[in-house]
Amino acid sequence: MRRHSLATRGFTLLELLVVMVIAGIVISLVAVNASPNERGRILDDGQRIARLFELAQEEAQLGARPIAWEGNSSGWRFLEATPQGWQPMRTDVFAPGRWRLAMDSVAIVEGGRSGGNGIFRLVFGRELVDGPQRLVLVRGPIRVEVTGDGSGRYLATARP
């Protein structure tokens, strides 16, 4: 017959419950911190627009036709130059889009051109090097700038 000593008996129910509670608290903290906040969502939109601007610049050069971007507080659209004038693009990548959160202000502060009727556009031309461009997205105290240096590269940065 075997005898079990106290050293080999295992964990008590209370010890297992304490470990479960601690694990639950840690997991809930990770889940709360993993969900994007308002600043993160606006920065994500800025980064998405920066990538779309890079694609639009490449498409304008490869297709030998200008592409323009227009945006407002609720969303944006891309236009392509045709013999009939500017026409909205319908391809998947350049289809009209919406911001994840509505913006208080969307302003082209550098490199914009008037499209008439008070509408300003960023125009991506056929040239390899273009002028600098800067777009500012504002929602409350959050400000995200999407800047292009003219070489076809764009960067989104958040300002506190």
C-alpha positions as CSV (number, residue, x, y, z in Angstrom):
1,M,0.0,0.0,0.0
2,R,1.3,3.5,-0.9
3,R,1.2,6.5,1.3
4,H,0.9,9.9,-0.2
5,S,2.9,12.6,1.4
6,L,1.7,16.2,1.6
7,A,4.4,17.4,-0.8
8,T,2.8,15.4,-3.8
9,R,-0.8,16.3,-3.4
10,G,-1.1,19.1,-6.1
11,F,-2.9,22.4,-6.1
12,T,-6.0,23.3,-4.1
13,L,-9.1,24.6,-5.7
14,L,-8.5,28.0,-4.2
15,E,-5.1,28.2,-5.8
16,L,-6.5,27.3,-9.2
17,L,-9.2,30.0,-8.8
18,V,-6.7,32.7,-8.0
19,V,-4.6,31.8,-11.1
20,M,-7.8,31.9,-13.2
21,V,-8.8,35.3,-11.9
22,I,-5.3,36.7,-12.5
23,A,-5.3,35.3,-16.1
24,G,-8.7,36.8,-16.7
25,I,-7.6,40.2,-15.6
26,V,-4.5,40.1,-17.8
27,I,-6.5,38.9,-20.8
28,S,-9.1,41.7,-20.4
29,L,-6.4,44.4,-20.2
30,V,-4.8,43.1,-23.4
31,A,-8.2,43.1,-25.1
32,V,-9.0,46.7,-24.0
33,N,-5.6,47.9,-25.2
34,A,-5.8,46.1,-28.5
35,S,-9.0,47.9,-29.6
36,P,-8.1,50.9,-31.7
37,N,-8.9,54.3,-30.3
38,E,-10.1,57.4,-32.1
39,R,-6.6,58.7,-32.8
40,G,-5.5,55.3,-34.1
41,R,-8.5,55.1,-36.5
42,I,-7.8,58.5,-38.0
43,L,-4.1,57.6,-38.3
44,D,-5.1,54.4,-40.1
45,D,-7.3,56.4,-42.5
46,G,-4.3,58.7,-43.1
47,Q,-2.0,55.7,-43.8
48,R,-4.6,54.2,-46.1
49,I,-4.8,57.5,-48.1
50,A,-1.0,57.7,-48.2
51,R,-0.9,54.2,-49.8
52,L,-3.7,55.2,-52.3
53,F,-1.8,58.4,-53.2
54,E,1.2,56.3,-54.0
55,L,-0.9,53.9,-56.2
56,A,-2.6,56.9,-57.9
57,Q,0.8,58.4,-58.7
58,E,2.0,55.1,-60.2
59,E,-1.2,54.6,-62.1
60,A,-1.0,58.2,-63.6
61,Q,2.5,57.5,-64.8
62,L,1.8,54.1,-66.2
63,G,-1.5,55.1,-67.9
64,A,0.0,58.4,-69.1
65,R,-3.1,60.3,-67.8
66,P,-3.6,62.5,-64.7
67,I,-5.6,61.2,-61.7
68,A,-7.1,63.5,-59.2
69,W,-8.3,63.1,-55.6
70,E,-11.2,65.0,-53.9
71,G,-12.2,64.6,-50.3
72,N,-14.5,66.1,-47.7
73,S,-15.5,65.4,-44.1
74,S,-17.3,62.1,-44.9
75,G,-15.1,60.5,-47.6
76,W,-13.2,60.8,-50.9
77,R,-13.1,59.8,-54.5
78,F,-10.6,59.5,-57.3
79,L,-11.1,61.0,-60.8
80,E,-9.4,60.3,-64.1
81,A,-8.8,62.7,-66.9
82,T,-10.7,61.7,-70.1
83,P,-11.5,63.6,-73.3
84,Q,-14.9,64.3,-71.8
85,G,-13.3,65.8,-68.6
86,W,-12.8,64.4,-65.2
87,Q,-14.7,61.2,-64.6
88,P,-15.0,59.2,-61.3
89,M,-12.9,56.1,-61.2
90,R,-14.8,52.9,-60.4
91,T,-12.0,50.3,-60.1
92,D,-11.9,48.5,-56.8
93,V,-8.8,50.3,-55.5
94,F,-9.8,53.8,-56.6
95,A,-13.6,53.4,-55.8
96,P,-15.1,56.2,-53.6
97,G,-14.4,55.6,-49.9
98,R,-15.5,56.7,-46.5
99,W,-13.5,57.7,-43.4
100,R,-13.8,55.3,-40.5
101,L,-14.9,58.3,-38.4
102,A,-16.3,61.5,-39.9
103,M,-13.8,64.3,-40.0
104,D,-14.3,67.9,-38.8
105,S,-12.0,69.1,-41.6
106,V,-10.2,67.8,-44.6
107,A,-7.9,70.4,-46.2
108,I,-5.4,70.3,-49.0
109,V,-2.8,72.8,-47.7
110,E,-0.1,72.3,-50.3
111,G,-0.2,71.1,-53.9
112,G,-3.9,71.5,-54.5
113,R,-5.5,72.7,-57.6
114,S,-9.0,74.3,-58.0
115,G,-11.5,72.0,-59.6
116,G,-14.1,74.8,-59.9
117,N,-17.1,75.4,-57.7
118,G,-14.8,75.7,-54.6
119,I,-13.6,72.1,-54.9
120,F,-9.9,71.5,-54.5
121,R,-8.1,68.5,-55.9
122,L,-4.8,66.8,-55.5
123,V,-3.7,65.9,-59.0
124,F,-1.2,63.1,-59.7
125,G,0.5,63.8,-63.0
126,R,2.4,61.8,-65.5
127,E,5.8,63.2,-64.4
128,L,8.2,61.2,-62.3
129,V,8.8,64.1,-60.0
130,D,5.9,66.4,-58.9
131,G,5.6,69.2,-56.4
132,P,5.1,68.5,-52.7
133,Q,1.6,67.8,-51.5
134,R,0.1,67.9,-48.1
135,L,-3.4,66.9,-46.9
136,V,-4.6,67.5,-43.3
137,L,-7.3,65.4,-41.6
138,V,-8.8,66.9,-38.4
139,R,-11.2,65.4,-35.9
140,G,-11.5,67.3,-32.6
141,P,-8.0,67.7,-31.2
142,I,-6.6,65.0,-33.5
143,R,-4.7,66.1,-36.6
144,V,-3.2,63.7,-39.2
145,E,-1.0,65.1,-42.0
146,V,-0.4,63.1,-45.2
147,T,2.6,64.5,-46.9
148,G,4.2,63.8,-50.2
149,D,7.7,65.1,-51.2
150,G,7.1,65.0,-54.9
151,S,9.0,61.7,-55.5
152,G,5.9,59.5,-55.2
153,R,6.3,58.6,-51.6
154,Y,3.7,59.6,-49.0
155,L,3.7,59.5,-45.2
156,A,0.9,59.9,-42.6
157,T,1.8,61.4,-39.3
158,A,-0.4,62.2,-36.3
159,R,0.0,65.5,-34.4
160,P,-1.1,65.6,-30.8
